[in-house]
Amino acid sequence: MFIGPVFTRESSVTPRRTTLYVYRSVYVAAFFLLICTAWLLMAGTQIITTVGDMARFGALLFQILAPIQLGLVIFFAAFSAASAIAQEKDKKTLILLMMTRLNNSELVLGKMLASLLNIFVLIFAALPLFAASILFGGVSPTQVLLVLAVTLITAFAAGSLGALIALWREKTFQTLSLTALIIVIWLGLAEALNAGLLGSSFMGFSAELLGIATSPIRAVIEAARPYPMSASGLATWGLATWLTPLGMYFGVISTIALILNVVSISLVRVWNPSREARGSAGADAEDQESVWGEDHGDSDEVAAGLDSPQQADKVRDEHVDGRTRSVNQKHREVWDNPILWRETQTWAYGRKVLAIRFVYLLLAAFAILILYGFVQSGALVVYGDEVGTVIPVAAKPLVPLFLVSLVIVNALAVTSITNERDGLALDLLLVTDLTPKELIFGKLFGILWVTKEMIVVPILASTYLWYSGGISLENVIYLLGGLGVMFFFVTMLGIHCGMIYSSSRTAIGVSLGTVFFLFLGVATCLLLMISFSESFHFQLFPFLGFIAGGGLGLYVAIGYRNPSPAISLAAFVVPLSTFYAITTFLLNKSFEVFLVTALAYGFTTFAMMIPALYDFDVEMGRKGGQEEG
């Protein structure tokens, strides 16, 4: 095939794996469960008497499911491509691929498309379910095909972005963090354009048109609409007769994907092997030459690289076996917990982590600037006594900031374990006199220290929101307490997944996927509740299947590999508690939201921590970090 043997092998091996059919079945079942939940919500609170009622239900349901699938696809495509290439780097096998006869395009496109193969299978597996929404009415086959096209091309662009960053950066944490940051910045800038950042129009294009042309979320919403927006905004360019807003999106996103892949293909052998790898190899060669001599002579003096016997005697006197005096040499004092010392006092994750901090601070400044604009315009909504208050305006800039902060902290937590295992350093740590408490607490507090900017900035943003009058003092205390619980939860979740999965790619996928699914589950529940009903008191029954499915998924993710009664209980308590927190949030009961969230996620954190401290069990795999299967 034109994309090379890497993709050919993956396309031949993937259908033989059981996980492909499990993922496909679970993915389709999850969407079917959402449809059933939405129907129960509508049928339980409204009387359906006409065909028009069914058509309105079908249209609204389709407009909810399409963005949910796109959000899943963007996340999975970008991180699947990034983690696949980052894993090759961690295991030093990317260099072996570069030593073969594979050309640059076969290497880049083959590896990237191979990682996206499962994503494309999931999209097409859910296509019949999306097409079934036509039976309700209000949805046409053209809408289904347009949503499919937007989803596929967005998945390709997100995978291209993940592959580019993975080929560019050396550390897995750097790759995952930059991928998450760039995706959030991309979506944020597109929303800013749609909100009129450049004015109501720019170069003849309306703000709404620019938003659709640059934002995948806006594009899929436009594709799911029964009557897409006309191209009147293009009249000044003479393109209104043939180019639509969705056509502009296809053109923009295709150009971006093309540029990303061209850059990756052109620079893959410039970036790899990295300077760090070449530098360490050169240092090893110099050390070898200084020890054995340039010509590998037999004399001790030549073998040591010395010019005279007097220099050889001096070296022997200073050798550790012949040393008779103390050497006055300054050195760094290691703490009682060497893991914590390494995490906080060295560049354990590379100096390029500064770039991640810089990009994150840019994103934070952009979010706070938007928040400041809301404050100045008086658009902030203060909770009143009305039941079912709409999501406050301040959540628009702050929620993405909170999400990317949690994702970065979780990414560092899981890669802090997987990198040790892939580098065969975890084997050495386990045979030392380090206790499990030193290792776990060293990693836990070390990760929180390295990502301190991702923790401090949300706290400052929340405090500014209170200072500007956006929320009350009581609510900001609850918000800060909830953030603290969630940061500890995602950190321990990453460590836990890194320990129980021997496959680094699986550990990263499960850890980040759990965080993302929790966020997406909350967003989905809110959308369904607000769209189909306002009787938030009586919505437990329709969501029972949703809650049970979430509990089963969480148990499989964190409890199946290393089961314990506490983790099993936590896996089913978290979805139920999250649902209760959502309903009480919509009913403006802030204290109940904080209390239930803190108890549920705090208990889950300790449920993962206790076995790691007292029943220390790290999955090493068959050959010290090799892949499973």
Buried (B, 14 or more C-beta within 10 A) or exposed (E): EEBBEBBBEBBEEBEEEEEBEEBBEBBBEBBBBBBEBBBBBBEBBEEEEEEEBBBBBBBBBBBBBBBBBBBBBBBBBBBBBBBBBBBBBBBEEBEEBBEEEBEBBBBBBBBBBBBBBBBBBBBEBBBEBBBBBBEBBBBEEEBBBBBBBBBBBBBBBBBBBBBBBBBBBBBBBBBBBBBBBBBBBBBBBBBBBBBBBEEEBBEEBBBBBBBBBBBBBBBBBBBBBEEBBEBEBBEEEEBBEEBBBBBBBBEBBEEBBEEBBBBBBEBBEEBBBBEEBEEEEEEEEEEEEEEBBEEEEEEEBBBBBBEEEEEBEEBEEEEEEEEEEEEEEEEEEEEEBBBBBBBBBEEBBBEBBEBBBEBBEEBBEBBBEBBEEBBEEEEBBEBEEEEEBEBBBBEBBBBBBBBBBBBBBBBBBBBBBBBBBBBEEBBEBBEEEBEBEBBBBBBBBBBBEBBEBBBEBBBEBBEBBBEBEBBEEEBBBBBBBBBBBBBBBBBBBBBBBBBBBBBBBBBBBBBBBBBBBBBBBBBBBBBBBBBBBEBBEEBEEBBEBBBBBBBBBBBBBBBEBBEBEBBBBBBBBBBBBBBBBBBBBBBBBBEBBBBBBBEBBBBBBBBBBEBBBEEBEBBBBEEEBBBEE
